[in-house]
Amino acid sequence: MQSDKLAEAPYLDPADPSFSVRSEAVRAARSQGWYAHTPYGLAVLRYDAMKELLLHPALRQGSYRWPDHCGATGLWAQWWKRIMLNVEGADHARLRRLAMPAFSQRLVSTLIPDFQQLCDALISAFEHDGRCEFMADFAEPYAAQVICALVGVDADESRALTEQAVQMGMALSVTYARDEAIADAAISGMFAFSERVVATRRAAPRDDFITALIGASTDERLSEQELHDMIVLSIFGGIDTTRNQLGLAMAQFMDHPDQWRLLADNPDLARAAVEEVMRTRPTVTWVTREAVEDFTYNGLQIARGTTLHLFSESAATDPAHFSPGFDIAAKRKPHFGFGGGRHHCIGSPIARGDMTEALKMLAQRLPNPRTDGVAEWLPESGNTGPLRLPIRFDPPGG
């Protein structure tokens, strides 16, 4: 890269646990140009640049280098480098093609009644109290029980899966080096779960997600290791990101109570509400790419091996393309909450479906939500979300 241009560019430090992707520092950097420099490489801040670079032929998925950036080499790091998210070329295309039937819209449609039943049961347990700890009482059990429904196991498995997913998620925080042993122990437990479920389903196949993935492995195109890697990725992604995203949604709506009332009065806006939350408060705060060759983009020479973090929220709130504010009824350009290009999230239909049903019912059943004590948060970089989110709301008849 041109050292003079980088020297003139703003500097951001997402490795600092106090850093926020929504900070004034990021806004100021975006106003100066499309990029900033960071300890990792480049941060891409504007909508047009992110949209183009997600598809640029000189870039590959860069997340595979995250363990290297953090000096991690354990079980989680090895799994992370093998999974579909982080491989390229023919291997990525093969894994994606084989996995697609397991994530079909048909499957999502069959699960909608399960999502609704889960929402109702969880909300019924606390709605008359007028308060709850949203993460422990709703977001975590809902995300985990959705996955239990997806993989076809009893809901009583959800607590262990949630704990393991949350602990695995520590590896996606800027504190990964500190928490590596926890993440490694959690993924070991997740692999044990996968092996048990696969053995059960092979003995008694069903028309479900796990059986579909097992079927993809019988023609020797999906190895046993790839099968378990895919299942662990699906469980982890489904629990950790959905849990975080629901917490971020509730926080965002508490900051915009008029939008919560709008959603309660217009439940058909629930799908649009998911998109607006993911535009403004995505749990995946950046998408990573790495240069596979030297190239020039928009006047900047980028050297092979350079890491680019494409800041999802910054790009999707770029004033050149988006009016300010949070408005679930507004027509918006596509956001980047599910990534983009070849590596667009394969589980996005399930995530959109389960979050749509959750927000629809929550808005109708929990009027006037507001904070009820101190929330605890993951760092607002990497993958983020609330650890605790105590809330109050108007109980029925209150």
C-alpha positions as a printed NumPy array, in Angstrom:
array([[  0.   ,   0.   ,   0.   ],
       [  1.087,   3.568,  -0.518],
       [  2.52 ,   4.653,   2.808],
       [  1.877,   8.324,   2.102],
       [ -1.829,   7.788,   1.452],
       [ -2.168,   5.633,   4.561],
       [ -0.343,   8.209,   6.639],
       [ -2.936,  10.767,   5.573],
       [ -5.878,   8.446,   6.298],
       [ -7.625,   8.319,   9.699],
       [ -6.468,   5.649,  12.149],
       [ -8.948,   3.374,  13.95 ],
       [ -8.117,   0.672,  16.502],
       [-10.836,  -2.026,  16.573],
       [ -8.478,  -4.194,  18.663],
       [ -9.144,  -1.877,  21.613],
       [-11.993,  -3.45 ,  23.688],
       [-13.426,   0.044,  24.23 ],
       [-13.646,   0.718,  20.481],
       [-17.129,   1.075,  18.956],
       [-17.951,   0.599,  15.296],
       [-20.699,   3.23 ,  15.818],
       [-18.401,   5.805,  17.39 ],
       [-17.895,   9.405,  16.343],
       [-14.34 ,   8.43 ,  15.4  ],
       [-15.698,   6.058,  12.758],
       [-18.202,   8.655,  11.554],
       [-15.456,  11.262,  11.264],
       [-13.21 ,   8.839,   9.379],
       [-16.042,   8.002,   6.972],
       [-16.597,  11.692,   6.279],
       [-12.948,  11.985,   5.195],
       [-12.863,   9.041,   2.835],
       [-13.796,   5.448,   2.091],
       [-11.119,   3.848,   4.264],
       [ -9.056,   4.117,   7.453],
       [ -6.002,   2.181,   8.539],
       [ -6.024,  -0.145,  11.552],
       [ -3.691,  -2.594,  13.355],
       [ -5.154,  -5.321,  11.117],
       [ -4.924,  -3.515,   7.775],
       [ -7.676,  -1.411,   6.212],
       [-11.174,  -0.544,   7.434],
       [-13.666,   0.077,   4.625],
       [-16.29 ,   2.608,   5.72 ],
       [-18.528,   3.618,   2.81 ],
       [-21.395,   1.848,   1.072],
       [-20.176,   1.901,  -2.525],
       [-16.696,   0.715,  -1.555],
       [-18.039,  -2.14 ,   0.564],
       [-20.463,  -3.25 ,  -2.126],
       [-17.729,  -3.31 ,  -4.773],
       [-15.008,  -4.852,  -2.629],
       [-17.255,  -7.696,  -1.446],
       [-17.234,  -8.842,  -5.073],
       [-13.709,  -7.814,  -6.083],
       [-11.816, -10.653,  -7.851],
       [ -8.528,  -9.719,  -6.148],
       [ -9.998, -10.41 ,  -2.684],
       [-10.77 , -13.645,  -0.874],
       [-12.598, -14.299,   2.374],
       [-10.264, -12.949,   5.038],
       [-11.84 , -14.277,   8.221],
       [ -9.673, -17.394,   8.044],
       [ -6.767, -15.238,   9.236],
       [ -8.557, -14.136,  12.425],
       [ -6.871, -16.796,  14.623],
       [ -3.497, -15.752,  13.188],
       [ -4.181, -12.121,  14.053],
       [ -4.913, -13.272,  17.608],
       [ -2.028, -15.77 ,  17.904],
       [ -4.448, -18.695,  18.353],
       [ -3.782, -22.239,  17.116],
       [ -6.138, -24.501,  19.102],
       [ -9.17 , -26.614,  18.206],
       [-11.437, -23.636,  17.474],
       [ -8.783, -22.043,  15.236],
       [ -8.34 , -25.29 ,  13.27 ],
       [-12.104, -25.674,  12.771],
       [-12.443, -22.011,  11.77 ],
       [ -9.92 , -22.38 ,   8.949],
       [-11.638, -25.538,   7.589],
       [-15.252, -24.39 ,   7.438],
       [-17.208, -23.316,   4.361],
       [-17.133, -19.692,   5.508],
       [-13.358, -19.549,   5.12 ],
       [-12.441, -21.752,   2.169],
       [-12.398, -20.579,  -1.434],
       [-12.729, -21.774,  -5.005],
       [-13.931, -25.259,  -5.868],
       [-13.998, -26.411,  -2.233],
       [-16.239, -23.518,  -1.216],
       [-18.559, -24.04 ,  -4.18 ],
       [-18.813, -27.788,  -3.441],
       [-19.567, -27.307,   0.254],
       [-22.125, -24.604,  -0.446],
       [-23.861, -26.639,  -3.153],
       [-24.103, -29.689,  -0.909],
       [-25.377, -27.708,   2.066],
       [-27.981, -25.602,   0.232],
       [-30.822, -28.193,   0.349],
       [-30.546, -28.335,   4.142],
       [-31.177, -24.563,   4.325],
       [-34.053, -24.466,   1.849],
       [-37.02 , -22.106,   2.086],
       [-39.219, -25.202,   2.288],
       [-37.524, -26.162,   5.544],
       [-37.955, -22.628,   6.92 ],
       [-41.673, -22.733,   6.111],
       [-42.134, -25.989,   8.001],
       [-40.433, -24.465,  11.06 ],
       [-42.563, -21.287,  11.314],
       [-45.157, -22.944,  13.611],
       [-42.282, -24.092,  15.852],
       [-40.914, -20.532,  16.006],
       [-44.346, -19.196,  16.963],
       [-44.896, -21.838,  19.62 ],
       [-41.46 , -21.169,  21.142],
       [-42.102, -17.42 ,  21.266],
       [-45.452, -17.886,  22.936],
       [-44.127, -20.282,  25.581],
       [-41.131, -18.121,  26.48 ],
       [-43.079, -14.847,  26.652],
       [-45.882, -16.455,  28.652],
       [-43.366, -17.38 ,  31.351],
       [-42.575, -13.74 ,  32.216],
       [-45.057, -11.334,  30.59 ],
       [-47.226, -11.025,  33.711],
       [-44.153, -10.004,  35.748],
       [-43.654,  -6.849,  33.704],
       [-39.92 ,  -7.433,  33.602],
       [-37.317,  -9.938,  32.456],
       [-33.647, -10.342,  31.744],
       [-34.162, -10.401,  28.012],
       [-31.076, -12.395,  27.067],
       [-31.502, -15.207,  29.606],
       [-35.307, -15.285,  29.527],
       [-35.889, -14.936,  25.794],
       [-33.005, -14.391,  23.349],
       [-30.8  , -17.27 ,  24.499],
       [-33.46 , -19.978,  24.974],
       [-35.27 , -18.93 ,  21.804],
       [-32.133, -19.079,  19.647],
       [-31.101, -22.399,  21.157],
       [-34.532, -24.003,  20.909],
       [-34.833, -22.888,  17.291],
       [-31.64 , -24.831,  16.647],
       [-32.998, -27.806,  18.595],
       [-36.024, -27.749,  16.283],
       [-33.727, -27.443,  13.264],
       [-31.5  , -30.391,  14.188],
       [-34.344, -32.454,  15.613],
       [-33.385, -32.853,  19.263],
       [-35.336, -32.221,  22.458],
       [-35.512, -28.686,  23.807],
       [-33.815, -29.806,  27.024],
       [-30.564, -29.861,  25.013],
       [-30.826, -26.099,  24.544],
       [-29.084, -24.962,  27.743],
       [-25.866, -26.881,  27.049],
       [-25.865, -25.787,  23.397],
       [-26.387, -22.156,  24.404],
       [-23.503, -22.195,  26.861],
       [-21.213, -23.779,  24.301],
       [-22.258, -21.35 ,  21.56 ],
       [-21.709, -18.321,  23.796],
       [-18.288, -19.644,  24.798],
       [-17.384, -20.364,  21.164],
       [-18.431, -16.803,  20.352],
       [-15.684, -15.493,  22.612],
       [-13.272, -16.456,  19.845],
       [-14.854, -13.852,  17.572],
       [-14.257, -11.069,  20.045],
       [-11.096,  -8.992,  20.204],
       [-10.43 , -10.838,  23.499],
       [ -9.961, -14.188,  21.685],
       [ -6.353, -14.683,  22.837],
       [ -7.439, -14.376,  26.469],
       [-10.441, -16.696,  26.023],
       [ -8.97 , -19.319,  23.664],
       [ -9.079, -22.198,  26.172],
       [-12.773, -21.531,  26.863],
       [-13.615, -21.487,  23.143],
       [-11.652, -24.688,  22.534],
       [-13.418, -26.557,  25.339],
       [-16.8  , -25.365,  24.039],
       [-16.197, -26.516,  20.468],
       [-15.01 , -29.892,  21.736],
       [-18.388, -30.308,  23.431],
       [-20.164, -29.188,  20.258],
       [-18.36 , -31.828,  18.183],
       [-19.377, -34.505,  20.696],
       [-22.99 , -33.38 ,  20.321],
       [-22.733, -33.509,  16.513],
       [-21.3  , -37.01 ,  16.549],
       [-24.122, -38.223,  18.803],
       [-26.867, -36.642,  16.676],
       [-25.405, -37.972,  13.427],
       [-25.2  , -41.496,  14.851],
       [-28.835, -41.282,  15.985],
       [-30.043, -39.97 ,  12.617],
       [-28.122, -42.574,  10.656],
       [-29.887, -45.237,  12.687],
       [-33.289, -43.581,  12.173],
       [-33.359, -41.065,   9.279],
       [-35.915, -38.24 ,   9.18 ],
       [-36.939, -35.584,   6.676],
       [-34.891, -32.887,   8.389],
       [-31.751, -30.765,   8.359],
       [-29.317, -33.33 ,   9.793],
       [-30.535, -36.14 ,   7.541],
       [-30.176, -33.829,   4.522],
       [-26.553, -33.123,   5.422],
       [-25.853, -36.808,   6.043],
       [-27.301, -37.547,   2.61 ],
       [-24.855, -35.097,   1.091],
       [-22.012, -37.078,   2.652],
       [-23.004, -40.482,   1.259],
       [-21.68 , -39.802,  -2.255],
       [-18.184, -39.142,  -0.83 ],
       [-18.26 , -35.464,  -1.765],
       [-18.808, -34.334,   1.83 ],
       [-16.329, -35.994,   4.175],
       [-17.095, -37.037,   7.737],
       [-15.015, -34.127,   9.014],
       [-16.828, -31.714,   6.694],
       [-20.183, -33.075,   7.869],
       [-19.422, -32.37 ,  11.519],
       [-17.781, -29.039,  10.709],
       [-20.971, -27.993,   8.886],
       [-23.248, -29.068,  11.729],
       [-21.155, -27.273,  14.344],
       [-21.068, -24.128,  12.193],
       [-24.854, -24.251,  11.745],
       [-25.51 , -24.673,  15.472],
       [-22.985, -22.055,  16.521],
       [-24.058, -19.521,  13.915],
       [-27.723, -20.111,  14.57 ],
       [-27.463, -19.666,  18.323],
       [-24.757, -17.046,  18.74 ],
       [-25.754, -14.631,  15.997],
       [-29.522, -14.958,  16.526],
       [-29.135, -14.496,  20.27 ],
       [-26.984, -11.409,  19.796],
       [-29.132,  -9.969,  17.03 ],
       [-32.335, -10.262,  19.062],
       [-30.648,  -8.497,  21.976],
       [-29.457,  -5.738,  19.675],
       [-32.957,  -5.468,  18.225],
       [-34.518,  -4.993,  21.645],
       [-31.894,  -2.387,  22.573],
       [-32.492,  -0.542,  19.316],
       [-36.267,  -0.53 ,  19.75 ],
       [-35.965,   0.688,  23.344],
       [-34.043,   3.643,  21.936],
       [-36.876,   4.166,  19.392],
       [-40.16 ,   3.451,  21.211],
       [-42.236,   4.943,  18.402],
       [-40.926,   2.193,  16.107],
       [-41.868,  -0.513,  18.639],
       [-45.428,   0.835,  18.74 ],
       [-45.467,   0.947,  14.946],
       [-44.421,  -2.707,  14.795],
       [-47.003,  -3.727,  17.407],
       [-49.738,  -2.036,  15.375],
       [-48.42 ,  -3.383,  12.048],
       [-47.047,  -6.919,  12.538],
       [-46.583,  -7.267,   8.787],
       [-43.614,  -4.902,   9.225],
       [-41.732,  -7.542,  11.228],
       [-39.665,  -8.712,   8.251],
       [-38.735,  -5.112,   7.429],
       [-37.901,  -4.579,  11.108],
       [-35.363,  -7.414,  10.947],
       [-33.695,  -5.749,   7.968],
       [-33.625,  -2.312,   9.607],
       [-32.151,  -3.7  ,  12.833],
       [-29.477,  -5.56 ,  10.907],
       [-28.675,  -2.434,   8.924],
       [-28.202,  -0.247,  11.994],
       [-27.137,  -2.701,  14.746],
       [-25.612,  -5.796,  13.116],
       [-24.07 ,  -8.364,  15.424],
       [-21.403,  -9.054,  12.765],
       [-19.775,  -5.631,  12.788],
       [-17.392,  -6.254,   9.938],
       [-16.874,  -8.577,   6.975],
       [-13.268,  -9.542,   6.292],
       [-11.446,  -9.909,   2.995],
       [ -7.781, -10.469,   2.122],
       [ -5.937,  -9.412,  -1.032],
       [ -4.678, -12.402,  -3.022],
       [ -2.697, -10.166,  -5.378],
       [ -1.516,  -6.583,  -5.632],
       [ -4.222,  -4.304,  -7.036],
       [ -5.374,  -0.703,  -7.055],
       [ -8.8  ,   0.356,  -5.857],
       [-10.098,   3.915,  -6.056],
       [ -6.573,   5.318,  -6.24 ],
       [ -5.146,   3.223,  -3.375],
       [ -2.531,   0.552,  -4.059],
       [ -3.327,  -2.524,  -1.973],
       [ -0.643,  -5.161,  -1.554],
       [ -1.171,  -8.903,  -1.597],
       [ -1.849, -10.183,   1.93 ],
       [ -3.517,  -6.975,   3.128],
       [ -6.531,  -7.557,   5.389],
       [ -9.611,  -5.416,   4.802],
       [-12.343,  -5.16 ,   7.428],
       [-15.497,  -3.919,   5.712],
       [-17.495,  -2.16 ,   8.439],
       [-21.1  ,  -3.296,   7.922],
       [-22.889,  -0.673,  10.019],
       [-20.76 ,   2.215,   8.784],
       [-21.403,   1.282,   5.158],
       [-25.128,   0.708,   5.707],
       [-25.591,   4.086,   7.411],
       [-23.518,   5.991,   4.837],
       [-25.293,   9.364,   4.437],
       [-24.558,   9.269,   0.721],
       [-27.158,   6.483,   0.42 ],
       [-29.24 ,   6.411,   3.6  ],
       [-31.347,   9.016,   5.351],
       [-30.514,   9.245,   9.06 ],
       [-32.472,   7.435,  11.723],
       [-34.109,   4.082,  12.421],
       [-37.344,   3.559,  10.488],
       [-38.837,   0.122,   9.884],
       [-41.266,   1.501,   7.287],
       [-38.615,   3.192,   5.134],
       [-37.435,   1.743,   1.836],
       [-33.701,   1.073,   2.091],
       [-30.916,  -0.274,  -0.063],
       [-29.69 ,  -3.759,   0.907],
       [-27.605,  -3.951,   4.072],
       [-24.538,  -6.142,   4.68 ],
       [-25.616,  -7.884,   7.876],
       [-25.417, -11.27 ,   6.151],
       [-22.229, -10.459,   4.252],
       [-22.3  , -10.599,   0.475],
       [-20.991, -12.197,  -2.674],
       [-19.947, -15.839,  -2.704],
       [-19.84 , -15.888,   1.093],
       [-23.324, -14.506,   1.738],
       [-24.665, -16.272,   4.847],
       [-26.188, -19.59 ,   3.795],
       [-28.367, -19.67 ,   6.909],
       [-29.952, -16.264,   6.281],
       [-33.415, -17.675,   5.37 ],
       [-33.633, -19.385,   8.76 ],
       [-32.31 , -16.337,  10.62 ],
       [-34.747, -14.018,   8.867],
       [-37.62 , -16.406,   9.55 ],
       [-37.006, -16.955,  13.25 ],
       [-36.267, -13.286,  13.999],
       [-39.331, -12.127,  12.059],
       [-41.635, -14.307,  14.146],
       [-39.89 , -13.258,  17.374],
       [-40.112,  -9.508,  16.762],
       [-43.711,  -9.79 ,  15.602],
       [-44.852, -11.474,  18.829],
       [-42.582,  -9.533,  21.192],
       [-43.905,  -6.194,  19.943],
       [-47.492,  -7.305,  20.467],
       [-46.931,  -8.842,  23.907],
       [-44.349,  -6.531,  25.561],
       [-45.63 ,  -2.941,  25.373],
       [-43.401,  -0.016,  26.26 ],
       [-40.099,  -1.845,  26.901],
       [-37.411,   0.15 ,  28.737],
       [-34.187,  -0.542,  30.579],
       [-34.375,  -2.005,  34.072],
       [-30.844,  -1.884,  35.422],
       [-27.379,  -2.127,  33.976],
       [-26.836,  -4.053,  30.756],
       [-23.582,  -5.902,  30.041],
       [-22.123,  -5.951,  26.548],
       [-19.55 ,  -7.686,  24.421],
       [-17.02 ,  -5.261,  22.877],
       [-18.647,  -3.334,  20.032],
       [-16.347,  -4.757,  17.395],
       [-15.93 ,  -8.237,  15.981],
       [-19.203,  -9.992,  16.861],
       [-21.146,  -7.963,  19.394],
       [-24.344,  -8.025,  21.444],
       [-25.633,  -7.894,  25.014],
       [-24.536, -10.385,  27.639],
       [-27.301,  -9.151,  29.969],
       [-30.224,  -6.893,  29.067],
       [-32.684,  -6.356,  31.95 ],
       [-35.898,  -4.717,  30.76 ],
       [-39.283,  -3.607,  32.088],
       [-42.52 ,  -3.409,  30.108],
       [-46.232,  -2.919,  30.724],
       [-47.764,  -6.23 ,  31.856],
       [-51.188,  -7.333,  30.601],
       [-53.817,  -5.16 ,  32.213],
       [-51.107,  -2.913,  33.691]])
